[in-house]
Amino acid sequence: MRENVGSSLFEVLIALLMLSLAIVGLDSMQLRLLSETIPFEFVRFADHQVDVMKDIIISAAPASFIREESKWLLETQTMLPNARATVSGTYPSYTIELMWGGALRCQDAASNNDGCIRKSVEL
């Protein structure tokens, strides 16, 4: 009488099926985490850009401020969806407001892809 040693084709197929299900599960978890990370990257980039604008306000000469602001806004719009910015105030107190996504004002930031950052600058 012969003893069966090794694994049958059926056992190998079941093992491959289990492995493929585990890989699909890991991939879906990775995609979900990536989609949750993107809004945080928007906030991090927006915060950085507001700090850059603070530096422009502090260091730019009044004659070159408009040009520097335009370059800054163009750079911001390439990284944030529907980015809009306002710089308001008069010397020595300014407010920078940067909105992206569907937010028209800071109070309108409703979804994960919408946002607003507002900072004050005192010279």
Secondary structure, DSSP 8 states (H G I E B T S, - for coil): -----S--HHHHHHHHHHHHHHHHHHHHHHHHHHHHHHHHHHHHHHHHHHHHHHHHHHHS-HHHHHHHHHHHHHHHHHHSTT-EEEEEEETTEEEEEEEETT-SSGGG--STT-EEEEEEEE-
